[in-house]
Amino acid sequence: MGRARDTGEVIILAGVPLGNPGDATDRLRDALQKADVVAAEDTRRAKRLAADLGITISGQVIRFDDVTEQRQVPAVVDRARAGDTVLLVTDGGMPSVSDPGYRLVVAAIAAEIPVEVLPGPSAVTTALTLSGLPSDRFCFEGFLPHAPGKRRATYASLATEPRTMVFFESPRRIGSSLQDAVAAFGAERPAAVCRELTKTHEEVRRGTLGELAIWAADGLLGEITVVVGGAPRPGPDDVPEPAELARRVALAEAGGVPRKEAMRAVAGAVGVPRSVVYDAVQAAKHAP
């Protein structure tokens, strides 16, 4: 941290605790105290974090969230270009990971301003580790769409994804979202729902998507991270009946996925040629 402060003209992205102030690093404490500008997703939470850490922010604290990020980027870059040390913090975890920060990094690189990272907590890797699901290969899909149709389309497009998947979801939508996941991935797909990570009421519930959808049907409280196992490699005896193949295609179409793409996804998920799925869809059209 000393190097950045000595030279000025630097933008620092710092990982902050997800909920437990004890996870703060010494480098984060030092940066909060010494930065000329603290760009915070929520200025009140940044000041409260400093108070919890027993330190004082000496620099200017400015708002830098999803609403203000685009218009704040030029001013923040100008401050760094003028020789200031700028520290970016979000409400929890790493900036730019489904949080403000990406646009600022791009602008800083274009302006040839040094960018540094103070590593810290991440809900993505914390939930992945706690899930008990394979972590050697995974993909992070960020926040799921609010609109039900777009959410179903997102799930449907991932039906054949072999890697473990990590999502952020609203506690208000978690019940319906897990039901959509069941429809796209199947009730037996292994998953985990992680709630309030590192906080007093942290909870990790593991099971099948079907079990978790029932458990969360009435909604949950707190910040939610969902981890879903990747698509299993289909065996020769795992091919669904034609009616089920047609149902899966129809479900994907209802979520906004074009029919050709839906048939391709279903075929890949069950390990059959697309012509088999096509025939199933045509047969369903003429079924009594």
Contacts in CASP RR format, 6 or more apart in sequence:
PFRMAT RR
TARGET T0000
AUTHOR 0000-0000-0000
METHOD contacts of the structure
MODEL  1
MGRARDTGEVIILAGVPLGNPGDATDRLRDALQKADVVAAEDTRRAKRLA
ADLGITISGQVIRFDDVTEQRQVPAVVDRARAGDTVLLVTDGGMPSVSDP
GYRLVVAAIAAEIPVEVLPGPSAVTTALTLSGLPSDRFCFEGFLPHAPGK
RRATYASLATEPRTMVFFESPRRIGSSLQDAVAAFGAERPAAVCRELTKT
HEEVRRGTLGELAIWAADGLLGEITVVVGGAPRPGPDDVPEPAELARRVA
LAEAGGVPRKEAMRAVAGAVGVPRSVVYDAVQAAKHAP
1 27 0 8 1.000
1 30 0 8 1.000
1 31 0 8 1.000
1 34 0 8 1.000
1 118 0 8 1.000
2 30 0 8 1.000
4 10 0 8 1.000
4 12 0 8 1.000
4 31 0 8 1.000
4 85 0 8 1.000
4 114 0 8 1.000
4 116 0 8 1.000
5 30 0 8 1.000
5 34 0 8 1.000
5 35 0 8 1.000
5 85 0 8 1.000
7 114 0 8 1.000
8 36 0 8 1.000
8 80 0 8 1.000
8 83 0 8 1.000
8 84 0 8 1.000
8 85 0 8 1.000
9 80 0 8 1.000
9 81 0 8 1.000
9 82 0 8 1.000
9 83 0 8 1.000
9 84 0 8 1.000
9 85 0 8 1.000
9 113 0 8 1.000
9 114 0 8 1.000
10 80 0 8 1.000
10 85 0 8 1.000
10 86 0 8 1.000
10 113 0 8 1.000
10 114 0 8 1.000
10 115 0 8 1.000
10 116 0 8 1.000
11 76 0 8 1.000
11 77 0 8 1.000
11 80 0 8 1.000
11 86 0 8 1.000
11 88 0 8 1.000
11 104 0 8 1.000
11 105 0 8 1.000
11 108 0 8 1.000
11 113 0 8 1.000
11 114 0 8 1.000
11 115 0 8 1.000
11 116 0 8 1.000
12 31 0 8 1.000
12 35 0 8 1.000
12 85 0 8 1.000
12 86 0 8 1.000
12 87 0 8 1.000
12 88 0 8 1.000
12 115 0 8 1.000
12 116 0 8 1.000
12 117 0 8 1.000
12 118 0 8 1.000
13 88 0 8 1.000
13 94 0 8 1.000
13 95 0 8 1.000
13 96 0 8 1.000
13 101 0 8 1.000
13 105 0 8 1.000
13 115 0 8 1.000
13 116 0 8 1.000
13 117 0 8 1.000
13 118 0 8 1.000
14 27 0 8 1.000
14 28 0 8 1.000
14 31 0 8 1.000
14 87 0 8 1.000
14 88 0 8 1.000
14 89 0 8 1.000
14 95 0 8 1.000
14 117 0 8 1.000
14 118 0 8 1.000
14 120 0 8 1.000
15 28 0 8 1.000
15 89 0 8 1.000
15 90 0 8 1.000
15 92 0 8 1.000
15 93 0 8 1.000
15 94 0 8 1.000
15 95 0 8 1.000
15 117 0 8 1.000
15 118 0 8 1.000
15 119 0 8 1.000
15 120 0 8 1.000
15 121 0 8 1.000
15 122 0 8 1.000
16 24 0 8 1.000
16 28 0 8 1.000
16 49 0 8 1.000
16 89 0 8 1.000
16 90 0 8 1.000
16 91 0 8 1.000
16 92 0 8 1.000
16 93 0 8 1.000
16 120 0 8 1.000
16 121 0 8 1.000
17 23 0 8 1.000
17 24 0 8 1.000
17 49 0 8 1.000
17 92 0 8 1.000
17 93 0 8 1.000
17 121 0 8 1.000
17 198 0 8 1.000
18 92 0 8 1.000
18 93 0 8 1.000
18 121 0 8 1.000
18 123 0 8 1.000
18 126 0 8 1.000
18 197 0 8 1.000
18 198 0 8 1.000
18 199 0 8 1.000
18 223 0 8 1.000
19 92 0 8 1.000
19 197 0 8 1.000
19 198 0 8 1.000
19 199 0 8 1.000
20 198 0 8 1.000
20 199 0 8 1.000
21 49 0 8 1.000
21 52 0 8 1.000
21 53 0 8 1.000
23 120 0 8 1.000
23 121 0 8 1.000
23 198 0 8 1.000
24 49 0 8 1.000
24 53 0 8 1.000
25 118 0 8 1.000
25 119 0 8 1.000
25 120 0 8 1.000
27 118 0 8 1.000
28 118 0 8 1.000
28 120 0 8 1.000
29 53 0 8 1.000
29 55 0 8 1.000
31 87 0 8 1.000
31 118 0 8 1.000
32 38 0 8 1.000
32 46 0 8 1.000
32 49 0 8 1.000
32 50 0 8 1.000
32 53 0 8 1.000
32 55 0 8 1.000
32 57 0 8 1.000
32 87 0 8 1.000
32 89 0 8 1.000
33 50 0 8 1.000
33 55 0 8 1.000
33 56 0 8 1.000
33 57 0 8 1.000
33 58 0 8 1.000
34 58 0 8 1.000
34 85 0 8 1.000
35 57 0 8 1.000
35 59 0 8 1.000
35 85 0 8 1.000
35 86 0 8 1.000
35 87 0 8 1.000
36 59 0 8 1.000
36 60 0 8 1.000
36 79 0 8 1.000
36 83 0 8 1.000
36 84 0 8 1.000
36 85 0 8 1.000
36 86 0 8 1.000
37 59 0 8 1.000
37 60 0 8 1.000
37 61 0 8 1.000
37 62 0 8 1.000
37 76 0 8 1.000
37 79 0 8 1.000
37 84 0 8 1.000
37 85 0 8 1.000
37 86 0 8 1.000
37 87 0 8 1.000
38 46 0 8 1.000
38 57 0 8 1.000
38 59 0 8 1.000
38 60 0 8 1.000
38 61 0 8 1.000
38 62 0 8 1.000
38 87 0 8 1.000
38 89 0 8 1.000
39 62 0 8 1.000
39 63 0 8 1.000
39 64 0 8 1.000
39 72 0 8 1.000
39 76 0 8 1.000
39 86 0 8 1.000
39 87 0 8 1.000
39 88 0 8 1.000
39 89 0 8 1.000
39 104 0 8 1.000
40 46 0 8 1.000
40 61 0 8 1.000
40 62 0 8 1.000
40 63 0 8 1.000
40 64 0 8 1.000
40 88 0 8 1.000
40 89 0 8 1.000
40 90 0 8 1.000
41 63 0 8 1.000
41 64 0 8 1.000
41 65 0 8 1.000
41 89 0 8 1.000
41 90 0 8 1.000
41 91 0 8 1.000
41 99 0 8 1.000
41 100 0 8 1.000
42 63 0 8 1.000
42 65 0 8 1.000
42 91 0 8 1.000
43 61 0 8 1.000
43 62 0 8 1.000
43 63 0 8 1.000
45 91 0 8 1.000
46 57 0 8 1.000
46 61 0 8 1.000
46 89 0 8 1.000
47 57 0 8 1.000
47 61 0 8 1.000
49 89 0 8 1.000
50 56 0 8 1.000
50 57 0 8 1.000
62 72 0 8 1.000
62 76 0 8 1.000
63 72 0 8 1.000
64 72 0 8 1.000
64 76 0 8 1.000
64 88 0 8 1.000
64 100 0 8 1.000
64 101 0 8 1.000
64 104 0 8 1.000
65 100 0 8 1.000
66 100 0 8 1.000
69 100 0 8 1.000
69 101 0 8 1.000
69 103 0 8 1.000
69 104 0 8 1.000
70 103 0 8 1.000
73 103 0 8 1.000
73 104 0 8 1.000
73 107 0 8 1.000
74 107 0 8 1.000
76 86 0 8 1.000
76 104 0 8 1.000
77 104 0 8 1.000
77 107 0 8 1.000
77 108 0 8 1.000
77 111 0 8 1.000
77 113 0 8 1.000
79 86 0 8 1.000
80 86 0 8 1.000
80 108 0 8 1.000
80 111 0 8 1.000
80 113 0 8 1.000
81 111 0 8 1.000
81 113 0 8 1.000
88 95 0 8 1.000
88 100 0 8 1.000
88 101 0 8 1.000
88 104 0 8 1.000
89 95 0 8 1.000
90 99 0 8 1.000
90 100 0 8 1.000
90 101 0 8 1.000
91 99 0 8 1.000
92 99 0 8 1.000
92 121 0 8 1.000
92 123 0 8 1.000
93 99 0 8 1.000
93 120 0 8 1.000
93 121 0 8 1.000
93 122 0 8 1.000
93 123 0 8 1.000
94 117 0 8 1.000
94 119 0 8 1.000
94 120 0 8 1.000
94 121 0 8 1.000
94 122 0 8 1.000
95 101 0 8 1.000
96 102 0 8 1.000
96 105 0 8 1.000
97 122 0 8 1.000
97 124 0 8 1.000
97 140 0 8 1.000
98 142 0 8 1.000
98 143 0 8 1.000
98 168 0 8 1.000
105 115 0 8 1.000
108 114 0 8 1.000
108 115 0 8 1.000
109 115 0 8 1.000
121 198 0 8 1.000
123 168 0 8 1.000
123 194 0 8 1.000
123 197 0 8 1.000
123 223 0 8 1.000
123 225 0 8 1.000
124 140 0 8 1.000
124 166 0 8 1.000
124 225 0 8 1.000
126 194 0 8 1.000
126 197 0 8 1.000
126 198 0 8 1.000
126 225 0 8 1.000
127 166 0 8 1.000
127 192 0 8 1.000
127 194 0 8 1.000
127 197 0 8 1.000
127 204 0 8 1.000
127 225 0 8 1.000
127 226 0 8 1.000
127 227 0 8 1.000
128 135 0 8 1.000
128 138 0 8 1.000
128 164 0 8 1.000
128 166 0 8 1.000
128 227 0 8 1.000
129 135 0 8 1.000
130 192 0 8 1.000
130 194 0 8 1.000
130 197 0 8 1.000
130 204 0 8 1.000
131 164 0 8 1.000
131 191 0 8 1.000
131 192 0 8 1.000
131 194 0 8 1.000
131 204 0 8 1.000
131 206 0 8 1.000
131 227 0 8 1.000
132 192 0 8 1.000
132 206 0 8 1.000
133 164 0 8 1.000
133 190 0 8 1.000
133 191 0 8 1.000
133 192 0 8 1.000
133 227 0 8 1.000
133 228 0 8 1.000
133 229 0 8 1.000
133 230 0 8 1.000
134 164 0 8 1.000
134 229 0 8 1.000
134 230 0 8 1.000
135 164 0 8 1.000
137 162 0 8 1.000
137 163 0 8 1.000
137 164 0 8 1.000
138 163 0 8 1.000
138 164 0 8 1.000
138 165 0 8 1.000
138 166 0 8 1.000
139 161 0 8 1.000
139 163 0 8 1.000
139 164 0 8 1.000
139 165 0 8 1.000
139 166 0 8 1.000
140 165 0 8 1.000
140 166 0 8 1.000
141 154 0 8 1.000
141 158 0 8 1.000
141 165 0 8 1.000
141 166 0 8 1.000
141 167 0 8 1.000
142 166 0 8 1.000
142 167 0 8 1.000
142 168 0 8 1.000
143 167 0 8 1.000
143 168 0 8 1.000
143 169 0 8 1.000
144 151 0 8 1.000
144 154 0 8 1.000
144 167 0 8 1.000
144 168 0 8 1.000
144 169 0 8 1.000
144 173 0 8 1.000
144 177 0 8 1.000
145 151 0 8 1.000
145 153 0 8 1.000
145 154 0 8 1.000
146 170 0 8 1.000
146 173 0 8 1.000
148 176 0 8 1.000
148 180 0 8 1.000
148 255 0 8 1.000
149 254 0 8 1.000
149 255 0 8 1.000
149 256 0 8 1.000
150 255 0 8 1.000
150 256 0 8 1.000
151 173 0 8 1.000
151 177 0 8 1.000
151 180 0 8 1.000
152 180 0 8 1.000
152 183 0 8 1.000
152 184 0 8 1.000
152 251 0 8 1.000
152 252 0 8 1.000
152 254 0 8 1.000
152 255 0 8 1.000
152 256 0 8 1.000
153 252 0 8 1.000
153 255 0 8 1.000
153 256 0 8 1.000
153 257 0 8 1.000
155 180 0 8 1.000
155 181 0 8 1.000
155 183 0 8 1.000
155 184 0 8 1.000
155 185 0 8 1.000
156 184 0 8 1.000
156 251 0 8 1.000
156 252 0 8 1.000
156 255 0 8 1.000
156 256 0 8 1.000
156 257 0 8 1.000
156 262 0 8 1.000
156 265 0 8 1.000
157 257 0 8 1.000
157 261 0 8 1.000
157 265 0 8 1.000
158 165 0 8 1.000
158 184 0 8 1.000
158 185 0 8 1.000
159 184 0 8 1.000
159 185 0 8 1.000
159 231 0 8 1.000
159 248 0 8 1.000
159 252 0 8 1.000
159 265 0 8 1.000
159 266 0 8 1.000
159 269 0 8 1.000
160 231 0 8 1.000
160 265 0 8 1.000
160 268 0 8 1.000
160 269 0 8 1.000
161 230 0 8 1.000
161 231 0 8 1.000
162 230 0 8 1.000
162 231 0 8 1.000
162 233 0 8 1.000
163 230 0 8 1.000
164 227 0 8 1.000
164 228 0 8 1.000
164 229 0 8 1.000
164 230 0 8 1.000
165 227 0 8 1.000
165 228 0 8 1.000
165 229 0 8 1.000
165 230 0 8 1.000
166 225 0 8 1.000
166 226 0 8 1.000
166 227 0 8 1.000
166 228 0 8 1.000
167 225 0 8 1.000
167 226 0 8 1.000
167 227 0 8 1.000
167 228 0 8 1.000
168 224 0 8 1.000
168 225 0 8 1.000
168 226 0 8 1.000
169 177 0 8 1.000
169 224 0 8 1.000
169 225 0 8 1.000
169 226 0 8 1.000
170 224 0 8 1.000
171 195 0 8 1.000
171 219 0 8 1.000
171 220 0 8 1.000
171 221 0 8 1.000
171 222 0 8 1.000
171 223 0 8 1.000
171 224 0 8 1.000
172 219 0 8 1.000
174 193 0 8 1.000
174 216 0 8 1.000
174 219 0 8 1.000
174 220 0 8 1.000
174 224 0 8 1.000
174 226 0 8 1.000
175 213 0 8 1.000
175 216 0 8 1.000
175 217 0 8 1.000
175 218 0 8 1.000
175 219 0 8 1.000
175 220 0 8 1.000
177 226 0 8 1.000
178 193 0 8 1.000
178 209 0 8 1.000
178 210 0 8 1.000
178 212 0 8 1.000
178 213 0 8 1.000
178 216 0 8 1.000
178 226 0 8 1.000
179 213 0 8 1.000
179 217 0 8 1.000
181 189 0 8 1.000
181 191 0 8 1.000
181 209 0 8 1.000
181 213 0 8 1.000
181 226 0 8 1.000
181 228 0 8 1.000
182 189 0 8 1.000
182 209 0 8 1.000
182 210 0 8 1.000
182 213 0 8 1.000
183 251 0 8 1.000
184 251 0 8 1.000
184 252 0 8 1.000
185 209 0 8 1.000
185 228 0 8 1.000
185 231 0 8 1.000
186 209 0 8 1.000
186 210 0 8 1.000
187 208 0 8 1.000
187 209 0 8 1.000
187 210 0 8 1.000
187 213 0 8 1.000
188 208 0 8 1.000
188 209 0 8 1.000
188 210 0 8 1.000
189 208 0 8 1.000
189 209 0 8 1.000
189 228 0 8 1.000
189 229 0 8 1.000
189 230 0 8 1.000
190 206 0 8 1.000
190 207 0 8 1.000
190 208 0 8 1.000
190 209 0 8 1.000
190 228 0 8 1.000
190 229 0 8 1.000
191 206 0 8 1.000
191 207 0 8 1.000
191 208 0 8 1.000
191 209 0 8 1.000
191 212 0 8 1.000
191 226 0 8 1.000
191 227 0 8 1.000
191 228 0 8 1.000
191 229 0 8 1.000
192 204 0 8 1.000
192 205 0 8 1.000
192 206 0 8 1.000
192 207 0 8 1.000
192 212 0 8 1.000
192 226 0 8 1.000
192 227 0 8 1.000
193 204 0 8 1.000
193 205 0 8 1.000
193 212 0 8 1.000
193 215 0 8 1.000
193 216 0 8 1.000
193 220 0 8 1.000
193 224 0 8 1.000
193 225 0 8 1.000
193 226 0 8 1.000
193 227 0 8 1.000
194 202 0 8 1.000
194 203 0 8 1.000
194 204 0 8 1.000
194 224 0 8 1.000
194 225 0 8 1.000
194 226 0 8 1.000
194 227 0 8 1.000
195 201 0 8 1.000
195 202 0 8 1.000
195 203 0 8 1.000
195 204 0 8 1.000
195 205 0 8 1.000
195 220 0 8 1.000
195 221 0 8 1.000
195 222 0 8 1.000
195 223 0 8 1.000
195 224 0 8 1.000
195 225 0 8 1.000
196 202 0 8 1.000
196 203 0 8 1.000
196 221 0 8 1.000
196 222 0 8 1.000
196 223 0 8 1.000
197 223 0 8 1.000
197 225 0 8 1.000
201 221 0 8 1.000
205 212 0 8 1.000
205 215 0 8 1.000
209 228 0 8 1.000
231 269 0 8 1.000
234 269 0 8 1.000
234 270 0 8 1.000
234 271 0 8 1.000
235 271 0 8 1.000
238 270 0 8 1.000
239 270 0 8 1.000
239 271 0 8 1.000
239 272 0 8 1.000
239 276 0 8 1.000
240 248 0 8 1.000
240 270 0 8 1.000
242 279 0 8 1.000
242 280 0 8 1.000
242 283 0 8 1.000
242 284 0 8 1.000
243 280 0 8 1.000
243 284 0 8 1.000
243 287 0 8 1.000
245 266 0 8 1.000
245 270 0 8 1.000
245 272 0 8 1.000
245 276 0 8 1.000
245 277 0 8 1.000
245 280 0 8 1.000
245 281 0 8 1.000
246 280 0 8 1.000
246 281 0 8 1.000
246 283 0 8 1.000
246 284 0 8 1.000
247 284 0 8 1.000
248 262 0 8 1.000
248 266 0 8 1.000
248 269 0 8 1.000
249 259 0 8 1.000
249 262 0 8 1.000
249 263 0 8 1.000
249 266 0 8 1.000
249 277 0 8 1.000
249 280 0 8 1.000
249 281 0 8 1.000
250 284 0 8 1.000
252 261 0 8 1.000
252 262 0 8 1.000
252 265 0 8 1.000
252 266 0 8 1.000
253 259 0 8 1.000
253 262 0 8 1.000
257 265 0 8 1.000
259 281 0 8 1.000
263 274 0 8 1.000
263 277 0 8 1.000
263 278 0 8 1.000
263 281 0 8 1.000
264 274 0 8 1.000
266 277 0 8 1.000
267 273 0 8 1.000
267 274 0 8 1.000
267 276 0 8 1.000
267 277 0 8 1.000
END
